[in-house]
Amino acid sequence: MSYLEDLFSLAGRTAVVTGGSSGIGRGIATALARAGARVVLVARGREALDDTVRELTDLGCEATAVVGDLATRAGAQAAADDAAQPYGEPDVVVSSAGINLRPPMADVDAAVWDATMTVNLEAPFWFGQRFGPGMAGRGYGPLVHVSSQQAHRAFVTSSVYGVSKGGLESLARSQAEAWSPHGVTANTLVPGFVLTPLNQRLQQDPARVAALADRTLVGRNGVPADFAGAAVFLAGPASGYVTGQSIHVDGGFSVH
Ligand SMILES: NC(=O)c1ccc[n+]([C@@H]2O[C@H](COP(=O)([O-])OP(=O)(O)OC[C@H]3O[C@@H](n4cnc5c(N)ncnc54)[C@H](OP(=O)(O)O)[C@@H]3O)[C@@H](O)[C@H]2O)c1
């Protein structure tokens, strides 16, 4: 094996990516698959899943999809079980599925709280409970979460969304404490503003989009491909001594 393969190759690995049919999750799934992993995508919409699998297969990668709804505890637990069916127990688990419902704080009701916390925080927890102990037993297993700059600051009615993302970064640290002595890493990627379907409404305002680009140090907003390198790093052997961390992939947004 070459030096770079030794550090970064995911050949022979299986990765589960929730939210792998769109935006950042799709970008990460593509990167892991192109680095050699067999990838299982999890989301609700069959059409976008099939489209992503087709795109990856056309690139010569191995990928399949599982339909699952992470908006309930039972759904998240069932989706984790189902995700292990196509290729067996995964080596890598990426939790990118997320929702941002954005009602003002005073209008957050039980339904918004439950949906946000379940998809954004509880589902990654259950995926960790399902796969973390097995990974620890095998001595390898990156858990990668996708948080948000809103875990660190209030921003455009962060409301319960920011709460869920703050919890997610704490979850990664707790998972690292539990399982890193046994070869598992748990880390969080922290995006800034990324052009994806999640924030399509905000994208209708070109002045706002330009202002957000100006707030970065790089001078542009993010795109899903920006997460490829960091995801391959966190999923592979090169990052074995990196755990419990929140890694900002945001063009410098968070330090400006
Ligand atoms: N875009 C940004 O600027 C930004 C910034 C910071 C953080 N993030 C975070 O990055 C992650 C990805 O966001 P994105 O921008 O890539 O969003 P996106 O393009 O809307 O993708 C979201 C993905 O999650 C899946 N999903 C949503 N609800 C689900 C559910 N109940 N069960 C299963 N899957 C579900 C979606 O598929 P289905 O709808 O078909 O289920 C889709 O695959 C999220 O955690 C988000 O909070 C995004």
Ligand as a Chemical Component Dictionary entry (heavy atoms), coordinates in Angstrom:
data_LIG
# 
_chem_comp.id                   LIG 
_chem_comp.type                 NON-POLYMER 
_chem_comp.pdbx_formal_charge   0 
_chem_comp.three_letter_code    LIG 
# 
loop_
_chem_comp_atom.comp_id 
_chem_comp_atom.atom_id 
_chem_comp_atom.alt_atom_id 
_chem_comp_atom.type_symbol 
_chem_comp_atom.charge 
_chem_comp_atom.model_Cartn_x 
_chem_comp_atom.model_Cartn_y 
_chem_comp_atom.model_Cartn_z 
_chem_comp_atom.pdbx_ordinal 
LIG N1  N1  N 0  -26.746 23.757 4.752  1  
LIG C1  C1  C 0  -26.191 24.441 5.753  2  
LIG O1  O1  O 0  -25.902 25.656 5.635  3  
LIG C2  C2  C 0  -25.896 23.760 7.053  4  
LIG C3  C3  C 0  -25.235 24.514 8.012  5  
LIG C4  C4  C 0  -24.932 23.922 9.228  6  
LIG C5  C5  C 0  -25.284 22.612 9.460  7  
LIG N2  N2  N 1  -25.944 21.888 8.518  8  
LIG C6  C6  C 0  -26.291 20.510 8.849  9  
LIG O2  O2  O 0  -25.809 19.656 7.846  10 
LIG C7  C7  C 0  -26.614 18.485 7.781  11 
LIG C8  C8  C 0  -27.049 18.271 6.349  12 
LIG O3  O3  O 0  -27.805 19.397 5.948  13 
LIG P1  P1  P 0  -27.977 19.774 4.424  14 
LIG O4  O4  O 0  -27.814 21.231 4.329  15 
LIG O5  O5  O -1 -27.165 18.879 3.590  16 
LIG O6  O6  O 0  -29.555 19.473 4.271  17 
LIG P2  P2  P 0  -30.406 18.768 3.122  18 
LIG O7  O7  O 0  -29.802 19.004 1.790  19 
LIG O8  O8  O 0  -31.792 19.231 3.388  20 
LIG O9  O9  O 0  -30.286 17.208 3.482  21 
LIG C9  C9  C 0  -30.892 16.687 4.612  22 
LIG C10 C10 C 0  -30.845 15.179 4.528  23 
LIG O10 O10 O 0  -31.444 14.634 5.721  24 
LIG C11 C11 C 0  -32.477 13.728 5.350  25 
LIG N3  N3  N 0  -33.532 13.773 6.360  26 
LIG C12 C12 C 0  -34.237 14.846 6.800  27 
LIG N4  N4  N 0  -35.168 14.453 7.690  28 
LIG C13 C13 C 0  -35.046 13.105 7.825  29 
LIG C14 C14 C 0  -35.748 12.134 8.560  30 
LIG N5  N5  N 0  -36.797 12.433 9.347  31 
LIG N6  N6  N 0  -35.369 10.843 8.470  32 
LIG C15 C15 C 0  -34.333 10.491 7.644  33 
LIG N7  N7  N 0  -33.642 11.374 6.919  34 
LIG C16 C16 C 0  -34.001 12.671 6.987  35 
LIG C17 C17 C 0  -32.961 14.256 3.993  36 
LIG O11 O11 O 0  -33.624 13.260 3.218  37 
LIG P3  P3  P 0  -35.240 13.092 3.218  38 
LIG O12 O12 O 0  -35.824 14.478 3.314  39 
LIG O13 O13 O 0  -35.553 12.367 1.967  40 
LIG O14 O14 O 0  -35.543 12.285 4.426  41 
LIG C18 C18 C 0  -31.638 14.628 3.349  42 
LIG O15 O15 O 0  -30.995 13.488 2.841  43 
LIG C19 C19 C 0  -27.796 18.730 8.727  44 
LIG O16 O16 O 0  -27.575 18.058 9.940  45 
LIG C20 C20 C 0  -27.772 20.227 8.926  46 
LIG O17 O17 O 0  -28.339 20.601 10.157 47 
LIG C21 C21 C 0  -26.260 22.437 7.311  48 
# 
loop_
_chem_comp_bond.comp_id 
_chem_comp_bond.atom_id_1 
_chem_comp_bond.atom_id_2 
_chem_comp_bond.value_order 
_chem_comp_bond.pdbx_ordinal 
LIG N1  C1  SING 1  
LIG C1  O1  DOUB 2  
LIG C1  C2  SING 3  
LIG C2  C3  SING 4  
LIG C2  C21 DOUB 5  
LIG C3  C4  DOUB 6  
LIG C4  C5  SING 7  
LIG C5  N2  DOUB 8  
LIG N2  C6  SING 9  
LIG N2  C21 SING 10 
LIG C6  O2  SING 11 
LIG C6  C20 SING 12 
LIG O2  C7  SING 13 
LIG C7  C8  SING 14 
LIG C7  C19 SING 15 
LIG C8  O3  SING 16 
LIG O3  P1  SING 17 
LIG P1  O4  DOUB 18 
LIG P1  O5  SING 19 
LIG P1  O6  SING 20 
LIG O6  P2  SING 21 
LIG P2  O7  DOUB 22 
LIG P2  O8  SING 23 
LIG P2  O9  SING 24 
LIG O9  C9  SING 25 
LIG C9  C10 SING 26 
LIG C10 O10 SING 27 
LIG C10 C18 SING 28 
LIG O10 C11 SING 29 
LIG C11 N3  SING 30 
LIG C11 C17 SING 31 
LIG N3  C12 SING 32 
LIG N3  C16 SING 33 
LIG C12 N4  DOUB 34 
LIG N4  C13 SING 35 
LIG C13 C14 SING 36 
LIG C13 C16 DOUB 37 
LIG C14 N5  SING 38 
LIG C14 N6  DOUB 39 
LIG N6  C15 SING 40 
LIG C15 N7  DOUB 41 
LIG N7  C16 SING 42 
LIG C17 O11 SING 43 
LIG C17 C18 SING 44 
LIG O11 P3  SING 45 
LIG P3  O12 DOUB 46 
LIG P3  O13 SING 47 
LIG P3  O14 SING 48 
LIG C18 O15 SING 49 
LIG C19 O16 SING 50 
LIG C19 C20 SING 51 
LIG C20 O17 SING 52 
# 
